[in-house]
Amino acid sequence: GGPGRGPGDAGDSAAEPETDPQVATAMAAAKTWTAIAHHKGIAFYDARLKKVVAASCMALPAADAGARPAARGDDGEVTAVEELQPTEKGERKTKRRLQPVPIQAHVVSLALDVASQMHLYAGTADGRVLVLEVRADNSKIQCKVLHDIDVLQDAPIAVGVVRGGYLVALASGAELASINVYNTTRVRPGKRHMPALIHYLPLDASAKQPLLMASDGRSGIAVLAGNQNLAWVYEARLPYREEPDWAEGVFNSIRSPGVIAVFAGLLLWLFQRWRAKATAKGDRGGGGNPAMGAMERERIDGLLRQMQGGMQGGVPGSGGGRPG
């Protein structure tokens, strides 16, 4: 045989070193937790406990081929199957509920739904997008898979979001690259509707290396092709309705002339009622100091005259002085 080679010599082995499954590939942060993607799934950092917690994203396993569904969830997913169990008198049908299992996926990208802060999107190395629901309750983080979307087989998927409830999935396969836009407005707490593909854009160049994508969360999308030193910048002109600011709406309503007039009229009416009651009480009570009652009525009359003048476009006496 030829001379021996050390482990560091070139040509020692064609096998690549194993990848550490705990090396982070992407992160996405919510208010109380941070999702950390790695080669075997997703881990979670709890900001309340200030540590990484033992939480896994769970998904129902696929039913065996030929198994008859016995129950389905709200989104049509099979949650139980029928099985035939042998008995002394033959066979008997039984229902077996499918139990969630931790996902085993090489996750390469993450994006948080800015509208709900509960839904998380994960792109995988084998061409899928996982729609996840993450709940943080009572110092416990729970994650489950709502949808598993096939985008492009064996193509790393980069995910991002734009305003209006849209998910952008960038697929960079060996011979094909594309931008795929999904409508996620119906993916909300308590609703598990499948995101709908509304736009498909093939890219001009295939990717020898996975493409990179960044989104500003509003309407800007940037795609970088590192192997060709190219960058594409897109503007997402998708239907979008600005969420109303209720505080600003209430403030503008209060400032309207109609509301001010109604408020002034109500205040004037209350003053008149108070004046009438005070006058009637003074007439019935007798005694006391009549001069004091007359002065009080004169003061109230002066206030009412000022309010009436203000409603007609000006407040008399603004230059100084006060009613006698």
SVG drawing of the C-alpha trace seen along z (x, -y; Angstrom):
<svg xmlns="http://www.w3.org/2000/svg" viewBox="-92 -96 97 113">
<polyline fill="none" stroke="black" stroke-width="0.4" points="0.0,0.0 1.0,-3.6 2.2,-5.9 -0.3,-6.5 -2.1,-9.8 -2.9,-11.7 -6.4,-12.8 -5.6,-16.3 -4.2,-15.4 -6.2,-16.3 -8.2,-13.5 -8.4,-11.7 -12.2,-11.3 -15.0,-12.6 -17.3,-12.5 -18.2,-15.9 -18.1,-16.5 -21.3,-16.1 -23.3,-19.2 -24.1,-20.1 -27.9,-19.8 -27.9,-22.6 -26.3,-25.3 -28.8,-28.1 -29.9,-28.8 -32.5,-31.5 -34.3,-33.3 -37.6,-35.2 -38.6,-37.1 -42.0,-37.8 -42.8,-39.7 -42.2,-36.9 -40.3,-34.3 -37.8,-33.8 -37.8,-30.9 -34.4,-29.4 -34.3,-27.3 -31.7,-24.5 -31.1,-21.4 -33.6,-19.2 -36.5,-21.6 -37.1,-24.7 -36.1,-25.6 -37.6,-28.3 -36.1,-30.9 -38.5,-32.1 -37.9,-35.8 -39.8,-35.5 -37.7,-32.7 -34.6,-33.9 -33.6,-30.4 -34.2,-28.0 -37.2,-25.8 -38.0,-22.2 -40.7,-23.0 -41.1,-21.3 -43.4,-22.0 -45.9,-19.2 -47.7,-17.8 -50.1,-15.0 -48.5,-12.2 -49.8,-11.3 -52.3,-8.5 -51.1,-5.2 -51.9,-4.6 -55.3,-2.9 -56.4,-3.8 -60.0,-5.0 -60.4,-8.4 -62.6,-8.2 -62.5,-11.9 -61.2,-15.2 -60.4,-18.6 -61.9,-21.9 -59.4,-22.2 -60.1,-18.7 -57.0,-17.2 -57.3,-13.5 -57.3,-13.3 -58.3,-9.6 -58.5,-6.5 -60.5,-3.3 -58.8,0.0 -60.0,3.6 -59.3,5.5 -59.6,9.3 -62.1,10.8 -63.5,14.3 -66.4,13.5 -64.4,12.0 -63.2,8.4 -64.4,5.3 -63.9,1.7 -62.2,-0.6 -61.2,-4.2 -57.6,-5.2 -56.8,-8.9 -53.5,-10.1 -51.1,-11.5 -49.0,-14.6 -45.3,-14.0 -42.4,-16.5 -41.4,-17.7 -38.1,-16.6 -37.3,-19.2 -34.2,-21.1 -35.5,-24.6 -33.5,-27.3 -35.6,-30.4 -38.2,-31.9 -40.7,-34.8 -43.2,-36.1 -46.7,-37.1 -46.7,-40.8 -50.5,-41.0 -51.2,-38.1 -47.8,-37.7 -48.9,-34.1 -48.3,-32.6 -44.8,-31.7 -43.7,-30.6 -40.7,-28.3 -39.0,-27.5 -37.3,-24.1 -34.3,-22.8 -36.4,-20.3 -38.8,-22.8 -41.7,-23.3 -43.3,-26.0 -44.6,-25.2 -47.4,-27.4 -47.0,-27.2 -49.1,-28.4 -47.1,-29.4 -48.8,-30.1 -47.0,-31.2 -49.3,-30.7 -48.4,-30.3 -44.7,-30.1 -45.2,-27.4 -44.6,-27.6 -46.7,-25.4 -46.2,-25.1 -48.2,-23.1 -48.1,-22.8 -51.3,-24.2 -50.2,-23.6 -47.4,-21.9 -47.1,-23.5 -45.1,-22.0 -43.4,-24.9 -40.6,-23.3 -39.1,-19.9 -35.5,-19.8 -35.2,-23.6 -34.3,-25.7 -37.1,-28.1 -36.6,-31.6 -39.7,-33.1 -40.7,-36.7 -43.9,-38.7 -45.3,-41.9 -48.2,-44.0 -51.7,-43.1 -51.4,-39.5 -49.1,-38.1 -46.4,-35.4 -43.5,-35.5 -41.6,-32.2 -38.4,-32.3 -37.5,-28.9 -34.0,-28.4 -33.6,-25.0 -30.7,-23.7 -32.4,-24.6 -35.4,-26.7 -35.9,-29.8 -39.1,-31.6 -41.0,-34.0 -44.3,-32.6 -46.8,-34.9 -49.5,-33.4 -52.5,-35.1 -52.6,-34.4 -55.4,-36.7 -57.6,-33.8 -54.9,-32.1 -55.9,-33.6 -56.5,-32.3 -59.3,-29.7 -59.1,-29.6 -57.0,-27.0 -57.7,-27.9 -54.9,-26.9 -52.9,-29.9 -53.8,-30.5 -51.1,-31.0 -51.9,-34.3 -48.7,-35.1 -45.9,-33.2 -42.8,-34.9 -40.0,-32.8 -36.6,-34.3 -34.3,-34.8 -31.3,-32.9 -31.1,-29.5 -29.3,-29.4 -26.2,-27.4 -26.3,-28.6 -29.4,-29.2 -30.8,-32.7 -31.1,-35.1 -34.2,-37.3 -35.0,-40.2 -38.3,-41.9 -39.0,-45.2 -42.4,-43.9 -44.3,-46.4 -43.9,-46.4 -40.2,-45.9 -38.5,-42.6 -34.8,-42.2 -33.4,-39.0 -29.6,-38.4 -27.9,-35.9 -24.5,-35.4 -23.0,-33.2 -23.6,-35.8 -23.2,-39.0 -26.7,-40.1 -29.5,-41.6 -33.2,-42.1 -35.4,-44.6 -39.2,-44.2 -42.1,-46.3 -45.2,-44.3 -48.2,-46.3 -50.7,-44.0 -54.2,-45.0 -53.8,-46.5 -56.2,-48.3 -54.7,-50.4 -56.0,-49.4 -58.0,-52.3 -56.6,-54.2 -59.5,-54.3 -57.9,-56.9 -57.3,-59.3 -60.8,-58.7 -62.3,-59.6 -60.2,-62.7 -61.2,-63.9 -64.8,-63.3 -64.6,-65.3 -63.0,-68.2 -65.8,-68.4 -68.0,-71.6 -71.2,-69.5 -69.9,-67.7 -68.7,-71.0 -72.1,-72.6 -73.9,-69.7 -71.6,-69.7 -72.0,-73.5 -75.8,-73.2 -75.9,-70.4 -73.8,-72.4 -76.0,-75.5 -79.1,-73.4 -77.6,-72.0 -76.8,-75.6 -80.3,-76.7 -81.8,-73.8 -79.4,-74.5 -80.4,-78.2 -84.1,-77.4 -83.7,-75.1 -81.6,-77.6 -84.1,-80.4 -87.1,-78.2 -85.2,-77.2 -84.5,-80.7 -88.1,-81.8 -89.4,-79.0 -86.9,-79.3 -87.6,-82.8 -85.3,-84.5 -81.6,-84.6 -79.9,-87.5 -81.8,-88.7 -78.8,-90.6 -76.7,-87.4 -79.4,-85.7 -79.5,-88.5 -75.7,-88.6 -75.7,-84.8 -78.3,-85.1 -76.5,-88.0 -73.3,-86.0 -75.0,-83.0 -76.7,-85.3 -73.3,-86.7 -71.8,-83.2 -74.8,-82.3 -74.3,-85.4 -70.6,-84.6 -71.5,-81.1 -74.1,-82.3 -71.8,-84.9 -69.1,-82.2 -71.4,-79.9 -72.3,-82.8 -68.6,-83.3 -66.9,-85.3 -66.7,-85.6 -67.6,-89.1 -65.3,-90.7 -62.2,-88.9 -60.3,-92.2 -60.5,-92.3 -62.8,-93.0 -65.5,-90.9 -69.3,-91.2 -70.3,-93.1"/>
</svg>
